[in-house]
Amino acid sequence: MRSMTGFGRGAGQTKSVQVVAEIKTVNHKYHDLSVKLPSSYQSMEPEVREMILSSVTRGKVDFFLKDLSPARPKTVQINEELITEYLKAAKKAATRFKIKGEISVESLLRMPDVLSVVEEERQESEQKKALLEAVQEALKALEKMRQSEGARLGKDLLERARDISGVVQQIRGRHKAVMVEKLKAFRDKIGEFLPEPLQDQMRLSTEEGITLQRHDIAEELTRLDSHLEALQETLKDKGSVGRKLDFLIQEMNREANTVGSKSADSKMAQSVVRLKELLEQLREQIQNIE
């Protein structure tokens, strides 16, 4: 089990290339990946995305790459063809307008686009090697942090699940006691008006059955037990379990609402309120699980 929150940094280096990759993840309902690369690495974005998607399956992911490579050697290039055209134009202008004098080398070199400074191109293979190395290292660091955070969350979630189980048992115990009290009160009330020989036992049994059915929460409590067991088992999984946990919490909330609507007395109602509080706390923490 992994947390959706994490950070990882990795470095990659070759003879002429040095890069640093950073990847940050936060919780998000869906998968949202943003990749930012220097312009000379744009062609490699599909591979970067594929690597990240194979490791991070849910959450908002931001990836950055910094190019820390040493300055590339620069050369000054002369546009010989353009200089030839400038000279032709100068000679033509001098003849036509009878201008004396010669154009100097300094003036010629100042003309637009005559000189250009060119950086030596890095080999794409070296860039790619350094980039992939940095991405792999960053993903390893990210995975380690998310696993660690996930383990901490899992431990806390198990404790909360045990608290919820305890509240469910309280509700179950209180419900049984309340049903006994309600049936006794019902019979006592009937006894106040009719002596036992005049009581219709079949009708009494029917009325008691209706009362029991109206407040019966056995199925809801059984399903809550089942969902809790499934939740505890799911928390032991190593893969992506966030969506499954979301579903289980939704189902448990549904059962808790039904139990609340059938609460037979104020003490049960208070226990249901506590149950819902614990489920909400559980739901909030599960939002950060991948």
C-alpha positions as CSV (number, residue, x, y, z in Angstrom):
1,M,0.0,0.0,0.0
2,R,1.3,3.4,-1.0
3,S,0.5,7.0,-0.1
4,M,-0.3,9.3,-3.0
5,T,2.0,12.0,-1.4
6,G,5.7,11.8,-2.0
7,F,8.8,13.4,-3.5
8,G,11.8,12.0,-5.3
9,R,15.0,13.4,-6.8
10,G,17.5,11.7,-9.1
11,A,20.6,12.7,-11.0
12,G,22.0,11.5,-14.3
13,Q,25.4,12.2,-15.8
14,T,27.5,11.4,-18.8
15,K,30.7,12.9,-20.1
16,S,29.0,16.1,-21.4
17,V,25.6,16.0,-19.8
18,Q,24.4,16.5,-16.3
19,V,20.7,16.6,-15.3
20,V,18.6,16.5,-12.1
21,A,15.0,15.1,-12.1
22,E,12.4,15.9,-9.5
23,I,9.0,14.3,-9.2
24,K,6.3,15.3,-6.7
25,T,3.0,13.6,-6.1
26,V,-0.1,14.6,-4.2
27,N,-3.5,13.1,-3.7
28,H,-6.0,13.4,-6.5
29,K,-9.2,11.5,-7.4
30,Y,-7.8,10.7,-10.9
31,H,-4.5,10.6,-12.6
32,D,-3.1,14.0,-13.6
33,L,0.5,14.0,-14.9
34,S,2.5,17.1,-15.8
35,V,6.0,16.8,-17.4
36,K,8.2,19.8,-17.9
37,L,11.4,19.3,-19.9
38,P,14.0,21.7,-21.3
39,S,13.5,22.3,-25.0
40,S,16.4,20.0,-26.1
41,Y,14.7,17.0,-24.3
42,Q,11.1,17.5,-25.6
43,S,11.4,14.6,-28.0
44,M,12.0,12.2,-25.0
45,E,8.8,13.2,-23.2
46,P,6.8,10.0,-24.3
47,E,9.4,7.7,-22.7
48,V,9.4,9.8,-19.5
49,R,5.6,9.6,-19.3
50,E,5.6,5.9,-19.8
51,M,8.1,5.4,-17.0
52,I,6.1,7.5,-14.6
53,L,2.8,5.9,-15.5
54,S,4.2,2.4,-14.9
55,S,5.2,3.4,-11.4
56,V,2.4,5.9,-10.3
57,T,-1.1,4.9,-11.2
58,R,-3.2,7.6,-9.3
59,G,-2.8,11.1,-8.0
60,K,-1.5,14.4,-9.3
61,V,2.1,14.1,-10.5
62,D,4.5,16.9,-11.4
63,F,7.8,16.1,-13.1
64,F,10.7,18.6,-13.6
65,L,14.0,18.2,-15.3
66,K,16.9,20.6,-14.7
67,D,19.8,20.7,-17.2
68,L,23.0,21.4,-15.2
69,S,25.4,20.4,-18.0
70,P,28.6,22.4,-18.4
71,A,28.6,25.1,-21.1
72,R,29.0,23.7,-24.5
73,P,32.0,24.9,-26.7
74,K,31.0,27.8,-29.0
75,T,32.4,28.7,-32.5
76,V,32.0,31.8,-34.6
77,Q,30.9,31.1,-38.1
78,I,31.1,33.4,-41.1
79,N,28.4,33.5,-43.7
80,E,30.6,33.6,-46.8
81,E,27.8,33.6,-49.3
82,L,26.2,36.6,-47.6
83,I,29.6,38.5,-47.5
84,T,29.9,38.0,-51.2
85,E,26.5,39.5,-51.8
86,Y,27.3,42.5,-49.5
87,L,30.5,43.1,-51.6
88,K,28.6,42.9,-54.8
89,A,26.0,45.3,-53.6
90,A,28.7,47.7,-52.3
91,K,30.6,47.6,-55.7
92,K,27.4,48.1,-57.6
93,A,26.4,51.1,-55.4
94,A,29.9,52.7,-55.7
95,T,29.7,52.4,-59.5
96,R,26.2,53.7,-59.9
97,F,26.4,56.6,-57.5
98,K,30.1,57.3,-58.1
99,I,31.1,56.7,-54.5
100,K,34.8,56.5,-53.7
101,G,36.3,54.4,-51.0
102,E,36.4,50.8,-50.0
103,I,34.4,48.9,-47.4
104,S,36.5,47.8,-44.4
105,V,36.6,44.3,-42.9
106,E,35.3,45.8,-39.6
107,S,32.3,47.4,-41.4
108,L,31.6,44.2,-43.3
109,L,31.6,42.0,-40.2
110,R,29.1,44.4,-38.6
111,M,26.6,43.7,-41.3
112,P,23.5,41.7,-40.3
113,D,23.8,37.9,-40.2
114,V,27.4,37.9,-41.3
115,L,28.6,36.4,-38.0
116,S,26.9,33.8,-35.9
117,V,27.8,32.1,-32.7
118,V,27.0,28.4,-32.7
119,E,27.0,26.0,-29.7
120,E,28.3,22.5,-30.2
121,E,25.4,20.1,-30.3
122,R,25.3,17.4,-27.6
123,Q,24.7,13.9,-28.7
124,E,21.1,12.9,-28.2
125,S,22.2,9.4,-27.0
126,E,24.1,11.0,-24.1
127,Q,21.1,13.2,-23.2
128,K,18.8,10.3,-23.2
129,K,21.1,8.1,-21.1
130,A,21.4,10.9,-18.5
131,L,17.7,11.6,-18.5
132,L,16.6,8.0,-18.1
133,E,19.1,7.5,-15.3
134,A,17.8,10.5,-13.4
135,V,14.1,9.5,-13.9
136,Q,14.8,6.0,-12.6
137,E,16.6,7.3,-9.5
138,A,13.8,9.9,-8.8
139,L,11.1,7.2,-9.1
140,K,13.0,4.9,-6.7
141,A,13.2,7.7,-4.1
142,L,9.6,8.5,-4.7
143,E,8.5,4.9,-4.2
144,K,10.5,4.6,-1.0
145,M,8.9,7.7,0.5
146,R,5.4,6.6,-0.6
147,Q,5.8,3.1,0.7
148,S,7.0,4.5,4.1
149,E,4.1,7.0,4.3
150,G,1.7,4.2,3.2
151,A,2.9,1.9,5.9
152,R,2.3,4.6,8.5
153,L,-1.2,5.3,7.1
154,G,-2.0,1.6,7.0
155,K,-1.1,1.2,10.7
156,D,-3.3,4.2,11.6
157,L,-6.2,2.9,9.5
158,L,-6.1,-0.5,11.1
159,E,-6.3,1.1,14.5
160,R,-9.4,3.1,13.4
161,A,-10.9,0.0,11.9
162,R,-10.6,-1.7,15.3
163,D,-12.3,1.3,16.9
164,I,-15.1,1.0,14.4
165,S,-15.4,-2.7,15.1
166,G,-15.7,-1.9,18.8
167,V,-18.5,0.6,18.2
168,V,-20.4,-2.0,16.0
169,Q,-20.2,-4.5,18.9
170,Q,-21.5,-1.9,21.3
171,I,-24.5,-1.2,19.0
172,R,-25.1,-5.0,18.6
173,G,-25.1,-5.5,22.4
174,R,-27.3,-2.5,23.1
175,H,-29.7,-3.4,20.4
176,K,-30.3,-6.9,21.9
177,A,-30.9,-5.4,25.4
178,V,-33.3,-2.7,24.0
179,M,-35.3,-5.3,22.1
180,V,-35.8,-7.3,25.3
181,E,-36.8,-4.2,27.1
182,K,-39.3,-3.1,24.4
183,L,-40.9,-6.5,24.3
184,K,-41.2,-6.6,28.0
185,A,-42.7,-3.1,28.1
186,F,-45.1,-4.1,25.3
187,R,-46.4,-7.2,27.3
188,D,-46.6,-5.2,30.5
189,K,-48.7,-2.6,28.8
190,I,-51.1,-5.2,27.4
191,G,-51.2,-6.8,30.8
192,E,-52.4,-3.6,32.4
193,F,-55.6,-3.7,30.2
194,L,-56.2,-7.5,29.7
195,P,-55.6,-10.4,32.0
196,E,-53.5,-13.2,30.5
197,P,-56.5,-15.6,29.8
198,L,-58.1,-12.9,27.6
199,Q,-54.9,-12.1,25.7
200,D,-54.7,-13.2,22.1
201,Q,-51.3,-14.9,22.0
202,M,-51.2,-15.2,18.3
203,R,-51.9,-11.5,17.8
204,L,-49.3,-10.6,20.5
205,S,-46.7,-12.7,18.7
206,T,-47.6,-10.9,15.4
207,E,-47.2,-7.5,17.0
208,E,-43.9,-8.5,18.7
209,G,-42.7,-9.7,15.3
210,I,-43.6,-6.3,13.7
211,T,-41.7,-4.5,16.5
212,L,-38.6,-6.6,16.0
213,Q,-38.7,-6.3,12.3
214,R,-39.1,-2.5,12.5
215,H,-35.9,-2.2,14.5
216,D,-34.0,-5.2,13.1
217,I,-30.4,-4.3,12.2
218,A,-28.9,-7.8,12.2
219,E,-28.2,-7.7,8.5
220,E,-26.7,-4.2,8.6
221,L,-24.4,-5.1,11.4
222,T,-23.3,-8.4,9.7
223,R,-22.5,-6.4,6.5
224,L,-20.6,-3.9,8.5
225,D,-18.5,-6.8,10.0
226,S,-18.0,-8.1,6.5
227,H,-16.9,-4.7,5.1
228,L,-14.5,-4.2,8.1
229,E,-12.9,-7.6,7.5
230,A,-12.5,-6.8,3.7
231,L,-11.0,-3.4,4.6
232,Q,-8.5,-4.9,7.0
233,E,-7.5,-7.5,4.3
234,T,-7.2,-4.8,1.7
235,L,-4.9,-2.8,3.9
236,K,-2.4,-5.6,3.7
237,D,-2.2,-5.5,-0.1
238,K,0.9,-4.0,-1.7
239,G,-0.8,-2.7,-4.9
240,S,-3.1,0.2,-5.6
241,V,-6.0,-0.2,-3.1
242,G,-7.4,3.4,-2.8
243,R,-10.4,2.9,-5.0
244,K,-11.4,-0.3,-3.3
245,L,-11.1,1.3,0.1
246,D,-13.2,4.2,-1.2
247,F,-15.9,1.7,-2.2
248,L,-15.8,-0.1,1.2
249,I,-16.2,3.2,3.1
250,Q,-19.2,4.2,1.0
251,E,-20.9,0.8,1.7
252,M,-20.1,1.1,5.4
253,N,-21.6,4.6,5.5
254,R,-24.7,3.3,3.8
255,E,-25.1,0.6,6.5
256,A,-24.4,3.1,9.3
257,N,-27.2,5.4,8.0
258,T,-29.6,2.5,7.9
259,V,-28.7,1.5,11.5
260,G,-29.2,5.1,12.5
261,S,-32.6,5.2,11.1
262,K,-33.6,2.1,13.1
263,S,-32.0,3.2,16.3
264,A,-34.2,2.0,19.2
265,D,-33.0,4.4,21.9
266,S,-30.8,7.4,22.5
267,K,-27.7,5.3,23.6
268,M,-27.8,3.5,20.3
269,A,-28.2,6.8,18.4
270,Q,-25.1,8.1,20.2
271,S,-23.1,5.0,19.2
272,V,-24.2,5.5,15.6
273,V,-23.0,9.1,15.7
274,R,-19.6,7.9,16.9
275,L,-19.6,5.3,14.2
276,K,-20.1,7.9,11.5
277,E,-17.4,10.1,13.0
278,L,-14.9,7.3,12.8
279,L,-16.0,6.4,9.2
280,E,-15.5,10.0,8.2
281,Q,-12.0,10.1,9.7
282,L,-11.3,6.8,7.9
283,R,-12.6,8.3,4.6
284,E,-10.4,11.4,4.8
285,Q,-7.2,9.3,5.3
286,I,-8.1,6.9,2.5
287,Q,-8.2,9.9,0.1
288,N,-4.4,9.9,0.3
289,I,-3.9,6.2,-0.6
290,E,-3.1,5.2,-4.1
